Structure formats: structure tokens, C-alpha cells
């Protein structure tokens, strides 16, 4: 099942669409994927280790902001766009960094709830929504097949999520 192709009326529209995907969607998707997945392990390990939603929130906040800054700088400094056509490096960096921070914060916000069990359950749902959203964006703009895209994103996120819980349990037991 492939997405309905966007059929630009002119070659100029097709080029504008390709440029938009390359310079805006791809950096945003990169950031959203990194923020959503890379912050899972520290956040859920902290929740499991400390049994404190407050502590987990601040670990998630730190991981999200740190990842956002790191990814934003990495994207901004990776190339100037003149050879690759990827556009202004600082624009790409801001998009990537902002999306990375957003991706990490979405499942961190539930830990503002005082009840750890409730925070965890809300965060699990948010993670699921994030992974489906990432899969949809990949499907829609990168024109991949839906099932492999969903499978790749959910399996990758699931592995990182499981590692965070596992390490939190090991740390709490010791």
C-alpha cells in the first residue's frame, strides 16, 4: 500500500515539493525520531530506578534538551547545503533540534503527574502515538510502504524502551 502520490501540476511544483521534503520534512523527521527514541531509555530507567515521577521528569527534560541541542548543532554543522542541496544549515539545525526536543518532551510531560503509575500509563500511550505519527510521516512524505515503516519504527522504539525498563530494574535491584 503506497500513499496517494502527490501529483504536482508542473515540474516547478515537483521541484518545490522535493526541496520542501529534503530541507524541512527530513530534518524534522530526523529530530522527531531521535528525540522520541533516544530519550526513552533514560526516562523510563529513571522512573523505574527512582519510583519518582518528579525525578523522571527532570531526567526526561535534561535528555530532551541535551539531545535537541546536540542534534541541532550536528545538523547545522554537518554541511552548508551547497553540495547536497539540503538548504540553510542553521534552518535545518533549528528544525532538527526543535523536533528532537519536542519528540523527547512529549512522553516526558506525563511525569508531571504526581502518581507514578498513572504517569507511566499515560507515557506508554504517548510513546505509542509518537511512534505511529513518525511512521505516518515517513509513509506520507518518504513514500515508503506503510507496514514495513510501522514495523521498523515500532520495533526500534520498542527495543530502546525495553532497554530503559530493564536497566532501571537492574539498577533498582542493586
N, C-alpha and C positions, 0 to 999 in steps of 0.2 A: 504494500500500500504506500504510494508516494503522495506527497502533498499536492494539492492543486497547483500546477505551475503558475507562477505569476507571469503573465504574458504582456510585457511592456509593448506599447504601440510602436515605438521607434527604437532604433539602435541607441540613440542618446539616452532614452529611458532605461534601456537594459544596462548600459554602462553606469548610469547613476545608481541603479539598484545594486549592481555588483560592488560599486565603490562604497555604498552605504553598509552593505554586509561586511565588507573587508575592514572598513575603518571604524564602524560603530558597533555592529552586532557582534562580530568576532571578539573584540576586546571586552565587551560587556559579558558575553557568554563565558569567556575565559575567566574573568573575575568572579562571576556568579558561581561557576563550577568550583573554582579554587576556594572561595570563601565558604561555600556550603559544605564542601567535603573536608577541607583541611582543618576546620575548627571543630569538627565533630569529636575527634578523639580527645583533645584536651578538655573540651567542655563536659563530655559525659564521663570521662575519667575523674575529673574534679568533683562532679556530682556524686559519683559512686564512692570516691575516696573520703570526701568530707561530710557527706549527707547534709550539706548546707546549700540551699538554693542561692543564698547571698554570695557564697564563695564561688559557686559555679558560674553565677552571672559575671562576676569580675574576671574570672578566667576566660570566659567567652568573649567579654568585652575586650580584654587585652589581646586575645588571639585574633579577633576580628580586626581591630585597629592595626595591630602589628602586621597581619597578613595584607591588609589593604595598602598600607604604606609600602611594604616590601614589593607587592605585585605592581603597584602603581609606578614605583621607581624602576623596577625591572622592565616594565613595558615602555616607559618613557625613554629609558637609556638603551633599549635594545637596538634600535636603528632610527635614522632620521626620516625614514619613509621615502627617500628619493630613489632608492633602488627597488624597494619592494612595492611601492605604491600604497603603503599602509597608512598614509596620511601623517598629520602633525603628531610627533611623538608625545608631546605634553597633553594633547587632547586624548590620545589613546591611553596614556598613563592615568589621567583623571577618570576616564571611563572605567578602566580596568580596576583601579584602586577603589573607586566608589562602589562598583559592583561586588568586589571582593568583600569589602566591609559590610555591605548590605547582606550578602549571602551568609556571612558569619553571624550577623546580628539577628536575623530572622528567627533562628532557633535558639538564640541566647535570650531573647526577650521574655520567654515564658518563665525564666528563672527569677524574674522579679516577683513572681508569686511566692508567698511565704511557705506554702505546702510543697515539699519536695516531690511527693508522689504525683500531685496534680501538675506541677511544673514539668516533670518528666513526661507524663502522658501528653500534655499539650505540645511539648517539644517534639515528641515522636511524630505526631500528626503534622506539625510544621515541616519537619525533615522530609516526610513523605510528599507533601505538597511541593516543597522545593525541588526534589528530585524529579517529580513529574513535570514541573514547569521547565526545568533545564532540558529534559528530554523533548518536550514540546518545542522549545525554542530551537534546539538542534534540528529537529524534524522539519520545522517550518522554514527556517532560514538556510540551513545547510543541505536541505533536501535529501536527507537520508531516509532509510526505511524506518518506520515507526517502531516495530518490535525490537530490532537489534539496538536501536538508540535507547529505548526504555530499559532494556536488559543491561546494556553497558553502564548506564548512569546509576541504576538502582543497585547493581552488583558492586560497582566501585564504591558507592556511598555506604552500602551495607557492610562491606569489608572494613572500612575505616571506622564506622560506628561500632562494630563488634570489637575491634581492637581497643577502642576507648573504654568500652564497658569492661572488657577483660582485664586491661591494665589497672583500671580503678578497683576491681575486685581483688586483684593480686596485691595492690598497694594497701587496701583496707584490711586485708588479712594479716599483713606483716607487722 
